Amino acid sequence: MQKYLNKVSKRKIVITGGKGLLGSSFYNKYKKQYIIIRYPHRIEYFSKFKKWLKNKNFNYFIHFAALTKSESIKRKKSLNLINVKSTINLIKNLNQEKIRNFKYFLFISSSHVYGTSSKKVKENKKTSPNNSYGFSKKKVEDFIFKNRNKFGFKIGVARVFNSTGPKQKLGNFVPDMIKKIKRNDFIDNVNQYRDFIHIDDVTESLLLLIKKKFYKPINISSGKKINLIKVCEIINQTYVKRKIIYGKKRGKDLYGDNKLLKSIGKRKFKNIYQIIKSFNK
């Protein structure tokens, strides 16, 4: 009886992209604390989502599913459909269904909406993407900001910076650089600053957002800049251990201001050594 009561009292969270690094990390971390429902279909199948949504009851919806930056290069023709049209379709259908206890939708955006910056970027910085992936995230953000007053639930926008976690797939900086360092003794185009955050810190931040129904755009970042040469050196020391020469030509930077994130309760973050070491766990 007590188990039944505990299950009934638990809040329900629907997530898309439950098999990706971020979605699966969130699921595994909080599946005992919440009832987490992983949407089982591809998000571009609009009719399936509409049918699946019928008679559902839940409290929160986190939209992780999307083509990543590296996938968007390989699948250019699918980018707008999956990252933009499908997301907007989800939001519209959720609004039309008028689910009684549903109060909050969280869109997982990206630091790529900012483009690059020589200064620490705050949430009020004008978005100016410099790649198609960033543009796809910006299009959804623009739709949200333009139409948010029309919806019967709050919508949050989480701009996630470089995140890394266990067994991250190729197409992300850490696994890509491990592979590259193993094959080359000269690494170029890494003399630039970025902001790295551990996957656990990301998931903890997202939970804070849904608890507070935080509806403003917010940076999910460590708030610390680090040169990618230094990151490569730590990667090399941890996984490869060989002599590497790095190109000195300066690239463009992007690192986040996380004062807003700290103000809502996320104050501790894993350091870059912990982040890199976690990849192989």
Backbone bond lengths (Angstrom), bond angles and torsions (degrees), N, CA, C in turn:
res aa  C-N    CA-C-N  psi(-1)  N-CA   C-N-CA  omega(-1)  CA-C   N-CA-C  phi
1 M - - - 1.464 - - 1.527 111.31 -
2 Q 1.362 116.34 -43.71 1.458 120.27 -179.44 1.521 111.35 -64.07
3 K 1.366 115.89 -39.51 1.469 120.12 177.78 1.514 110.54 -60.79
4 Y 1.328 116.38 -40.10 1.465 121.29 179.77 1.525 110.06 -64.45
5 L 1.333 116.83 -45.69 1.460 121.18 -179.68 1.520 111.49 -62.29
6 N 1.353 116.45 -40.32 1.460 120.62 178.58 1.524 110.86 -62.82
7 K 1.331 115.91 -40.44 1.463 120.91 -179.28 1.518 110.82 -66.23
8 V 1.337 115.92 -41.94 1.462 120.59 -179.74 1.521 110.66 -64.22
9 S 1.341 116.90 -39.07 1.459 120.74 -175.07 1.527 113.10 -77.47
10 K 1.321 116.80 -15.83 1.461 119.65 -179.11 1.517 111.41 -68.76
11 R 1.316 115.99 140.80 1.463 121.34 175.03 1.528 109.45 -73.04
12 K 1.325 115.31 147.69 1.458 120.85 -179.00 1.524 110.76 -106.33
13 I 1.329 115.47 131.51 1.462 121.98 178.65 1.519 108.52 -122.81
14 V 1.325 116.46 126.43 1.466 120.97 172.15 1.520 107.84 -96.15
15 I 1.336 116.74 135.17 1.462 120.00 175.25 1.524 110.03 -128.12
16 T 1.313 115.82 143.79 1.459 121.34 167.34 1.530 106.77 -99.51
17 G 1.327 117.10 163.77 1.458 119.37 178.85 1.505 112.80 64.68
18 G 1.328 116.67 35.70 1.457 121.17 -175.88 1.514 115.25 -69.39
19 K 1.346 117.17 -10.34 1.466 120.02 179.26 1.527 112.50 -100.53
20 G 1.315 118.03 -7.66 1.464 121.48 176.96 1.522 110.60 -75.51
21 L 1.331 116.87 170.80 1.464 120.83 -177.47 1.519 112.07 -58.33
22 L 1.313 116.84 -50.04 1.462 119.93 -176.11 1.526 111.72 -70.97
23 G 1.353 116.55 -45.45 1.461 119.97 179.85 1.517 112.96 -63.70
24 S 1.326 117.25 -43.88 1.469 120.56 -179.80 1.527 111.11 -69.50
25 S 1.334 117.08 -34.59 1.473 120.56 177.47 1.525 110.21 -64.80
26 F 1.321 116.28 -42.95 1.471 120.18 178.13 1.519 110.37 -63.47
27 Y 1.326 116.64 -44.88 1.462 121.48 -179.80 1.534 111.27 -59.76
28 N 1.321 116.58 -50.21 1.468 120.60 -177.02 1.524 112.53 -65.76
29 K 1.319 116.17 -32.19 1.461 120.18 -177.12 1.533 112.00 -75.81
30 Y 1.340 117.29 -33.43 1.460 119.77 -171.09 1.527 115.13 -121.32
31 K 1.326 117.79 10.13 1.474 120.00 -176.52 1.521 113.29 -66.36
32 K 1.327 118.78 -22.22 1.463 120.79 177.41 1.528 111.68 -86.64
33 Q 1.317 115.20 -23.08 1.462 120.52 -177.22 1.527 111.65 -88.41
34 Y 1.343 115.81 -29.70 1.458 121.99 -179.34 1.526 109.87 -131.67
35 I 1.313 116.30 161.11 1.456 120.35 168.13 1.526 105.85 -87.48
36 I 1.332 116.59 108.49 1.464 120.38 -177.10 1.521 109.16 -106.58
37 I 1.315 115.44 120.37 1.463 122.80 -178.48 1.520 108.64 -103.05
38 R 1.326 116.46 118.41 1.464 120.54 179.20 1.531 109.54 -90.46
39 Y 1.332 115.93 116.34 1.460 119.42 179.39 1.533 108.41 -59.14
40 P 1.346 118.74 126.79 1.465 121.02 -167.41 1.528 116.99 -89.38
41 H 1.333 118.01 -4.64 1.466 119.20 -174.61 1.530 111.51 -115.51
42 R 1.320 115.50 170.39 1.461 120.69 174.08 1.525 108.67 -72.43
43 I 1.312 116.18 138.83 1.471 119.29 -172.02 1.524 113.26 -72.13
44 E 1.336 117.81 -17.57 1.467 119.20 179.86 1.520 113.33 -80.57
45 Y 1.339 117.13 -4.55 1.466 120.76 174.62 1.528 107.84 -88.63
46 F 1.323 115.42 84.96 1.464 121.62 -170.83 1.529 113.01 -58.13
47 S 1.331 116.60 -45.04 1.471 120.18 -175.89 1.529 111.33 -64.74
48 K 1.342 116.71 -33.55 1.466 120.16 179.20 1.521 110.87 -66.68
49 F 1.322 116.50 -39.77 1.463 119.18 179.25 1.521 110.37 -65.44
50 K 1.311 116.83 -44.41 1.471 121.08 -179.92 1.529 110.75 -59.64
51 K 1.333 115.91 -42.62 1.466 121.00 179.52 1.530 110.51 -68.59
52 W 1.327 117.14 -43.78 1.469 122.27 -179.15 1.521 111.23 -61.21
53 L 1.305 116.70 -33.87 1.464 122.48 -173.88 1.529 113.03 -70.74
54 K 1.327 116.87 -23.33 1.460 121.44 -176.28 1.536 111.01 -58.43
55 N 1.322 114.56 130.88 1.476 123.13 176.28 1.533 114.12 63.80
56 K 1.327 117.24 15.82 1.462 120.51 175.42 1.534 109.59 -82.71
57 N 1.313 115.02 152.72 1.455 120.37 177.25 1.525 108.79 -139.65
58 F 1.317 117.19 121.62 1.455 121.90 -179.71 1.520 109.11 -156.20
59 N 1.328 115.86 170.21 1.468 120.96 -174.95 1.521 113.99 -103.35
60 Y 1.358 115.81 -37.75 1.459 120.24 -176.40 1.532 110.36 -133.57
61 F 1.321 114.90 156.37 1.473 120.43 177.77 1.529 107.42 -136.95
62 I 1.338 117.02 120.20 1.471 120.82 177.69 1.522 108.28 -111.73
63 H 1.317 115.61 123.00 1.462 120.76 -176.36 1.534 110.38 -100.37
64 F 1.349 115.15 93.47 1.460 121.86 178.07 1.530 111.87 -87.49
65 A 1.332 117.40 -33.82 1.471 122.09 -168.79 1.523 112.56 -60.29
66 A 1.324 115.48 130.50 1.469 121.67 177.29 1.524 108.37 -176.70
67 L 1.310 115.78 159.62 1.459 119.19 167.59 1.515 107.82 -71.53
68 T 1.321 117.88 137.32 1.455 121.57 176.67 1.530 109.61 -78.04
69 K 1.321 116.01 175.58 1.467 119.77 179.56 1.525 111.10 -59.34
70 S 1.336 116.66 -46.26 1.467 119.42 -178.85 1.524 111.21 -67.84
71 E 1.332 117.87 -38.12 1.465 121.32 177.69 1.514 111.50 -66.27
72 S 1.332 116.64 -33.48 1.463 120.58 -178.02 1.526 112.03 -66.23
73 I 1.337 116.70 -26.26 1.465 120.92 177.03 1.525 110.15 -72.73
74 K 1.330 116.41 -39.65 1.462 121.36 -178.59 1.528 112.05 -78.48
75 R 1.328 116.67 -28.87 1.467 120.69 -174.20 1.530 111.09 -122.16
76 K 1.311 115.43 55.56 1.471 121.39 -175.21 1.521 112.82 -56.50
77 K 1.325 116.72 -38.79 1.459 120.59 -176.47 1.526 112.50 -69.29
78 S 1.329 116.62 -23.98 1.469 120.98 -177.88 1.527 112.75 -92.89
79 L 1.330 117.70 -11.80 1.461 121.57 -171.34 1.519 112.77 -59.25
80 N 1.315 117.75 -50.28 1.463 120.59 -177.27 1.531 111.64 -65.90
81 L 1.334 116.20 -39.47 1.456 120.29 179.78 1.526 111.64 -63.67
82 I 1.337 116.46 -48.67 1.465 120.15 -173.91 1.528 112.12 -78.27
83 N 1.329 116.93 -49.40 1.464 119.72 -173.62 1.522 113.99 -80.02
84 V 1.340 116.82 -30.34 1.464 119.33 -174.35 1.531 111.92 -107.17
85 K 1.320 117.13 -66.84 1.464 120.61 -174.24 1.525 112.56 -59.96
86 S 1.329 116.53 -41.55 1.467 119.69 -178.20 1.529 111.48 -66.33
87 T 1.324 116.83 -38.95 1.463 120.71 179.38 1.520 110.81 -66.07
88 I 1.318 116.24 -45.53 1.467 120.39 178.54 1.530 110.54 -63.00
89 N 1.330 116.63 -37.35 1.460 120.61 177.11 1.532 111.18 -63.26
90 L 1.350 116.90 -41.95 1.465 120.88 177.47 1.525 110.54 -57.14
91 I 1.320 115.77 -49.53 1.466 121.00 -176.77 1.523 110.99 -62.34
92 K 1.325 116.91 -44.85 1.468 120.89 -179.30 1.525 111.69 -63.86
93 N 1.330 116.70 -42.26 1.461 120.25 179.81 1.526 112.30 -67.44
94 L 1.316 116.19 -39.13 1.461 120.06 176.61 1.523 110.81 -61.49
95 N 1.320 116.22 -38.03 1.461 120.35 179.46 1.528 111.69 -70.31
96 Q 1.316 116.49 -40.42 1.461 120.80 -179.67 1.528 111.97 -67.09
97 E 1.324 116.26 -33.69 1.466 120.79 -176.07 1.528 112.47 -71.98
98 K 1.338 115.17 -26.04 1.470 121.23 178.06 1.541 111.94 51.92
99 I 1.311 115.70 59.05 1.468 122.29 179.42 1.525 109.33 -70.79
100 R 1.303 116.41 125.72 1.468 122.55 -167.11 1.526 113.86 -57.28
101 N 1.314 117.78 -47.58 1.467 120.83 -174.81 1.528 114.00 -96.57
102 F 1.315 116.01 4.26 1.463 119.90 -177.74 1.523 110.17 -84.01
103 K 1.346 115.71 120.69 1.465 119.82 -173.26 1.530 114.59 -125.95
104 Y 1.356 117.70 -8.28 1.475 116.58 -171.55 1.525 111.99 -154.30
105 F 1.324 115.26 129.63 1.468 124.02 175.41 1.523 107.96 -116.28
106 L 1.335 117.12 128.79 1.466 120.76 179.06 1.524 109.67 -113.95
107 F 1.317 115.93 118.12 1.459 122.05 178.10 1.521 109.26 -93.98
108 I 1.339 116.74 124.33 1.459 120.83 177.95 1.518 108.79 -87.25
109 S 1.324 114.67 103.04 1.454 121.65 179.23 1.531 108.85 -96.63
110 S 1.309 116.95 -156.68 1.464 120.38 -172.93 1.519 111.17 -150.43
111 S 1.328 115.15 154.54 1.470 120.64 173.53 1.527 111.45 -63.68
112 H 1.339 116.94 -17.17 1.463 120.62 -179.30 1.527 112.70 -64.72
113 V 1.323 118.23 -13.92 1.470 118.96 176.93 1.527 111.04 -67.23
114 Y 1.333 117.02 -21.20 1.464 120.92 -178.44 1.529 113.15 -81.46
115 G 1.314 118.10 -21.29 1.467 119.83 -171.01 1.511 109.04 79.29
116 T 1.317 117.54 -121.27 1.465 121.91 175.94 1.523 109.52 -131.36
117 S 1.318 116.19 164.75 1.463 120.29 -179.49 1.515 109.93 -160.25
118 S 1.318 116.37 142.55 1.458 121.07 177.79 1.534 110.79 -84.29
119 K 1.350 116.03 -7.50 1.454 121.05 179.40 1.530 109.84 -121.40
120 K 1.311 115.73 159.96 1.464 121.09 176.39 1.529 109.15 -59.62
121 V 1.330 117.16 126.28 1.461 118.96 -173.52 1.526 112.20 -88.31
122 K 1.315 114.98 133.35 1.455 121.86 174.23 1.528 108.83 -100.72
123 E 1.313 115.32 165.08 1.462 120.49 -176.43 1.520 113.41 -63.20
124 N 1.337 116.87 -23.08 1.472 118.75 -178.97 1.530 113.02 -86.37
125 K 1.330 117.16 1.84 1.464 119.99 176.05 1.524 109.99 -64.12
126 K 1.302 117.23 137.76 1.461 120.87 177.87 1.526 109.32 -62.34
127 T 1.316 116.34 130.53 1.461 120.00 -179.58 1.525 110.07 -75.77
128 S 1.319 115.45 132.92 1.462 121.27 -177.11 1.524 109.47 -150.67
129 P 1.337 117.87 75.28 1.468 121.32 -175.62 1.528 111.98 -63.00
130 N 1.332 115.41 151.50 1.468 119.45 177.02 1.529 111.40 -119.30
131 N 1.348 116.48 16.38 1.465 120.11 173.98 1.531 108.94 -148.03
132 S 1.319 115.92 162.58 1.466 120.78 -174.99 1.527 112.40 -65.04
133 Y 1.324 117.22 -32.99 1.460 120.98 177.05 1.526 110.34 -62.03
134 G 1.333 116.24 -48.11 1.460 120.85 177.96 1.518 112.05 -60.35
135 F 1.338 117.01 -39.54 1.470 121.40 178.09 1.524 110.57 -63.19
136 S 1.344 117.21 -38.28 1.466 119.75 -179.40 1.528 110.83 -64.03
137 K 1.326 116.61 -38.55 1.463 120.35 178.18 1.527 110.81 -70.94
138 K 1.320 116.75 -38.29 1.468 121.03 179.01 1.532 111.49 -63.69
139 K 1.329 116.85 -39.68 1.467 120.35 179.87 1.526 111.06 -59.50
140 V 1.328 116.15 -41.33 1.467 119.40 178.17 1.528 110.29 -68.19
141 E 1.323 116.76 -43.98 1.464 120.08 177.51 1.527 110.42 -56.78
142 D 1.328 117.16 -45.93 1.466 121.30 -179.94 1.524 111.06 -59.17
143 F 1.325 116.33 -41.79 1.466 120.67 177.80 1.528 110.58 -61.87
144 I 1.326 116.14 -44.11 1.470 121.06 -179.34 1.521 110.89 -62.23
145 F 1.324 116.81 -49.15 1.466 120.60 -176.53 1.529 111.88 -65.93
146 K 1.318 116.34 -33.42 1.468 120.79 -179.22 1.527 112.20 -74.49
147 N 1.340 116.92 -32.58 1.463 120.30 -170.69 1.521 115.39 -115.36
148 R 1.330 117.64 3.60 1.469 119.19 -170.16 1.524 113.91 -58.89
149 N 1.312 118.80 -28.11 1.469 120.88 -179.79 1.529 112.97 -73.81
150 K 1.325 116.72 -10.23 1.466 121.11 -179.06 1.530 112.14 -87.83
151 F 1.323 116.41 -11.41 1.461 119.85 -173.47 1.525 112.21 -98.24
152 G 1.332 114.66 151.63 1.458 120.51 -178.73 1.516 112.94 -89.21
153 F 1.312 117.46 18.52 1.464 122.89 178.86 1.522 108.63 -149.18
154 K 1.311 116.31 158.86 1.461 120.52 177.83 1.531 109.80 -80.87
155 I 1.326 116.05 150.58 1.459 120.91 178.07 1.529 109.29 -125.82
156 G 1.320 115.85 125.76 1.461 121.62 176.32 1.514 111.19 -103.53
157 V 1.330 115.89 153.87 1.467 122.62 179.76 1.522 108.62 -127.56
158 A 1.340 116.28 110.56 1.466 121.88 -178.21 1.522 109.71 -103.60
159 R 1.327 117.32 111.58 1.461 122.45 -179.45 1.528 108.85 -92.25
160 V 1.328 114.99 98.51 1.461 121.29 -173.80 1.532 110.80 -86.22
161 F 1.338 115.52 130.80 1.463 121.35 176.90 1.532 109.11 -88.73
162 N 1.340 117.98 -170.81 1.473 121.83 -175.92 1.523 111.01 -55.46
163 S 1.316 116.62 113.40 1.463 119.90 179.43 1.526 109.84 -115.66
164 T 1.323 115.10 148.62 1.469 121.00 179.94 1.521 109.10 -141.76
165 G 1.329 114.81 144.94 1.455 120.21 177.90 1.519 109.88 -155.50
166 P 1.324 116.66 -177.35 1.469 121.20 -176.35 1.527 113.52 -56.58
167 K 1.349 114.41 133.57 1.471 122.48 173.94 1.528 113.65 55.93
168 Q 1.323 115.49 35.74 1.461 119.13 176.87 1.528 110.48 -61.79
169 K 1.331 116.64 142.46 1.462 121.30 -174.84 1.520 112.33 -78.79
170 L 1.326 115.90 159.39 1.461 121.33 172.29 1.523 109.14 -57.32
171 G 1.333 114.50 151.14 1.454 119.31 -173.74 1.516 110.69 106.20
172 N 1.341 115.68 -3.75 1.461 123.40 175.37 1.521 108.90 -120.51
173 F 1.325 117.00 157.73 1.454 120.84 -167.40 1.525 113.73 -58.95
174 V 1.314 118.28 -49.95 1.471 120.17 -173.98 1.526 112.26 -63.71
175 P 1.344 119.88 -55.29 1.478 117.96 179.06 1.526 113.16 -63.54
176 D 1.334 116.98 -33.81 1.475 119.91 178.22 1.519 111.30 -64.14
177 M 1.346 116.26 -40.84 1.456 119.27 -177.74 1.524 112.02 -74.54
178 I 1.304 118.22 -31.60 1.470 120.17 173.97 1.523 109.04 -59.33
179 K 1.301 116.09 -47.59 1.467 121.45 179.68 1.529 111.18 -63.27
180 K 1.330 116.43 -42.38 1.467 120.90 -177.19 1.524 111.65 -68.72
181 I 1.323 117.33 -42.22 1.467 121.54 -179.06 1.530 110.81 -65.60
182 K 1.321 116.66 -34.72 1.467 120.28 177.59 1.524 111.84 -64.13
183 R 1.318 116.72 -27.52 1.463 121.32 -173.39 1.525 114.02 -103.30
184 N 1.342 117.98 -16.46 1.467 120.91 -174.33 1.524 111.46 -132.90
185 D 1.335 115.24 149.95 1.465 118.40 174.27 1.528 111.40 -106.84
186 F 1.362 116.41 3.78 1.461 121.35 174.17 1.530 108.34 -130.79
187 I 1.322 115.85 123.52 1.467 121.93 -179.73 1.524 108.44 -117.86
188 D 1.323 115.69 123.67 1.467 120.97 -177.86 1.535 110.47 -113.60
189 N 1.322 115.64 169.78 1.473 123.60 175.57 1.533 113.38 61.10
190 V 1.314 116.53 35.96 1.467 119.84 176.83 1.534 112.51 -124.40
191 N 1.318 117.23 6.19 1.464 119.86 178.45 1.526 109.26 -85.09
192 Q 1.307 115.34 71.68 1.463 122.56 -178.64 1.519 108.69 -155.99
193 Y 1.318 116.88 159.45 1.458 121.47 -174.94 1.530 111.70 -101.09
194 R 1.330 114.99 139.12 1.453 122.35 176.65 1.533 109.54 -136.93
195 D 1.316 115.31 178.17 1.459 122.94 -177.52 1.528 107.50 -126.99
196 F 1.342 117.40 117.16 1.456 121.52 -178.24 1.525 110.75 -107.98
197 I 1.337 114.91 140.95 1.464 120.35 179.33 1.528 108.93 -137.65
198 H 1.320 116.12 138.90 1.469 120.78 -179.06 1.524 110.13 -72.55
199 I 1.318 116.33 148.35 1.469 122.06 -177.79 1.529 111.20 -59.20
200 D 1.335 118.16 -34.32 1.470 120.63 177.92 1.523 111.23 -64.66
201 D 1.332 116.22 -38.92 1.463 120.18 178.33 1.526 111.19 -67.94
202 V 1.328 116.08 -32.40 1.469 120.05 176.50 1.529 109.71 -66.49
203 T 1.333 117.06 -50.71 1.469 119.64 -176.88 1.533 111.82 -63.77
204 E 1.331 116.74 -37.46 1.464 120.14 176.87 1.527 110.71 -64.25
205 S 1.317 116.28 -37.97 1.465 120.74 178.17 1.521 110.97 -65.79
206 L 1.326 116.94 -42.39 1.462 121.17 -179.12 1.526 110.94 -64.61
207 L 1.329 116.88 -38.01 1.462 119.63 177.78 1.527 110.76 -63.22
208 L 1.319 116.26 -39.69 1.465 120.13 176.14 1.524 111.02 -59.12
209 L 1.324 115.97 -42.06 1.465 120.24 -178.16 1.522 111.92 -62.97
210 I 1.343 116.84 -43.36 1.466 117.57 -178.58 1.535 111.48 -73.17
211 K 1.326 117.22 -32.91 1.465 119.52 176.84 1.523 111.18 -62.58
212 K 1.329 115.87 -39.06 1.459 121.23 -177.13 1.527 112.57 -92.82
213 K 1.354 116.39 -5.36 1.473 121.51 -174.82 1.534 109.62 50.92
214 F 1.322 114.16 48.08 1.467 121.33 -175.65 1.526 109.72 -71.49
215 Y 1.331 117.73 121.36 1.463 121.00 -170.48 1.533 114.88 -109.26
216 K 1.322 118.04 -0.62 1.466 119.92 177.61 1.523 109.71 -89.15
217 P 1.346 118.92 154.51 1.470 118.97 172.88 1.523 109.50 -63.09
218 I 1.332 116.43 140.75 1.463 119.61 -175.34 1.526 110.47 -144.45
219 N 1.320 115.93 138.10 1.464 121.96 176.65 1.524 110.44 -77.65
220 I 1.321 116.10 127.49 1.465 121.05 172.04 1.523 105.44 -102.97
221 S 1.312 115.44 90.22 1.462 121.53 -172.86 1.517 110.56 -146.41
222 S 1.334 115.48 163.85 1.466 120.28 178.51 1.522 111.43 -78.21
223 G 1.333 116.42 -19.70 1.459 120.80 -177.73 1.515 113.09 79.55
224 K 1.350 116.65 7.93 1.465 121.06 -179.15 1.523 110.28 -120.88
225 K 1.326 115.62 134.99 1.456 118.53 176.73 1.525 109.34 -93.86
226 I 1.335 115.02 146.79 1.458 120.37 176.50 1.516 108.54 -145.82
227 N 1.327 116.26 136.97 1.457 120.43 178.57 1.523 109.46 -70.09
228 L 1.319 116.15 136.93 1.463 120.53 -178.63 1.533 112.50 -63.80
229 I 1.319 117.03 -22.50 1.473 119.51 174.14 1.533 109.14 -63.19
230 K 1.328 115.85 -43.68 1.466 120.72 177.98 1.527 110.47 -62.99
231 V 1.330 116.58 -41.31 1.473 120.37 178.07 1.523 110.21 -61.22
232 C 1.342 115.83 -43.56 1.473 120.47 178.69 1.525 111.52 -63.02
233 E 1.322 116.58 -38.25 1.467 120.28 178.65 1.530 110.70 -63.35
234 I 1.335 116.49 -40.52 1.467 120.16 178.97 1.528 109.92 -68.37
235 I 1.319 116.96 -40.37 1.467 121.59 177.06 1.532 109.79 -60.61
236 N 1.330 115.82 -45.20 1.463 121.08 -179.53 1.533 111.10 -63.25
237 Q 1.316 116.36 -45.74 1.465 120.95 179.84 1.530 111.87 -63.47
238 T 1.322 116.52 -33.40 1.461 121.75 -175.00 1.520 112.79 -82.87
239 Y 1.344 117.14 -39.26 1.467 119.62 -169.44 1.532 116.44 -121.04
240 V 1.332 118.03 -23.53 1.465 118.69 -171.84 1.517 112.70 -118.24
241 K 1.339 116.58 -53.77 1.466 123.40 178.35 1.535 112.46 63.88
242 R 1.313 115.34 66.61 1.459 120.12 173.97 1.533 108.68 -142.68
243 K 1.315 116.58 166.24 1.460 121.18 -177.95 1.527 109.38 -79.09
244 I 1.334 115.27 127.02 1.464 121.39 -177.92 1.528 109.71 -129.88
245 I 1.310 116.07 140.24 1.470 122.33 172.43 1.522 107.66 -108.49
246 Y 1.338 115.70 137.75 1.467 120.37 -177.80 1.519 111.28 -113.21
247 G 1.322 115.96 139.42 1.460 120.88 176.48 1.520 110.61 -66.63
248 K 1.335 116.45 145.14 1.466 121.27 -175.30 1.531 113.96 -96.50
249 K 1.315 117.71 -9.93 1.456 120.05 -177.84 1.525 110.70 -61.01
250 R 1.356 116.02 126.74 1.466 120.92 -176.10 1.519 111.69 -75.91
251 G 1.322 114.53 133.86 1.454 120.65 173.91 1.519 110.09 -101.96
252 K 1.325 116.09 -171.54 1.467 120.51 -179.04 1.529 109.90 -95.59
253 D 1.329 115.09 150.82 1.456 121.59 -170.63 1.534 112.71 -104.36
254 L 1.335 114.47 162.00 1.463 121.19 171.71 1.530 108.78 -160.75
255 Y 1.329 116.25 113.20 1.461 120.94 177.20 1.528 108.64 -147.64
256 G 1.315 115.60 150.92 1.459 119.75 -167.14 1.509 116.73 -103.65
257 D 1.314 114.63 152.52 1.458 123.15 168.83 1.533 106.33 -90.57
258 N 1.329 117.79 124.85 1.465 119.50 -177.94 1.533 113.22 -115.77
259 K 1.328 116.35 26.36 1.466 119.99 179.72 1.526 111.60 -61.90
260 L 1.328 116.44 -36.52 1.459 119.87 179.58 1.527 110.62 -65.64
261 L 1.338 116.11 -42.51 1.461 120.90 177.91 1.526 110.79 -61.98
262 K 1.321 116.62 -42.26 1.459 120.66 178.42 1.526 111.31 -64.17
263 S 1.334 116.31 -35.51 1.467 120.62 -177.18 1.522 112.96 -66.34
264 I 1.356 117.04 -21.67 1.465 118.65 179.22 1.532 111.80 -98.50
265 G 1.354 116.71 3.31 1.452 118.95 170.06 1.513 118.03 123.42
266 K 1.341 118.56 -4.92 1.469 120.34 178.91 1.524 108.43 -95.61
267 R 1.331 115.99 105.47 1.471 119.09 -172.00 1.523 114.50 -120.44
268 K 1.335 118.06 -18.66 1.465 120.09 -179.20 1.522 110.28 -109.44
269 F 1.338 115.48 137.91 1.456 121.04 -178.11 1.522 110.29 -137.37
270 K 1.303 116.73 142.86 1.463 120.96 175.68 1.529 109.66 -67.49
271 N 1.349 116.30 146.96 1.460 119.84 -179.55 1.527 110.83 -83.91
272 I 1.326 116.87 174.79 1.463 121.54 -173.89 1.532 111.95 -64.27
273 Y 1.327 118.27 -32.02 1.469 121.05 178.72 1.529 110.30 -67.35
274 Q 1.324 116.50 -42.28 1.462 120.86 177.18 1.529 111.26 -65.58
275 I 1.320 115.69 -37.44 1.467 120.96 -179.91 1.525 110.44 -63.99
276 I 1.335 116.63 -48.71 1.467 120.74 -178.37 1.523 111.29 -65.94
277 K 1.317 117.39 -42.69 1.473 121.32 -178.80 1.525 111.82 -65.10
278 S 1.325 117.13 -30.57 1.455 120.48 -177.03 1.520 112.82 -67.28
279 F 1.318 117.59 -20.55 1.468 121.08 -177.28 1.522 112.12 -57.75
280 N 1.340 116.76 -36.63 1.460 121.12 -173.34 1.524 114.21 -94.02
281 K 1.340 116.91 10.33 1.471 119.59 -178.97 1.524 110.82 -80.97
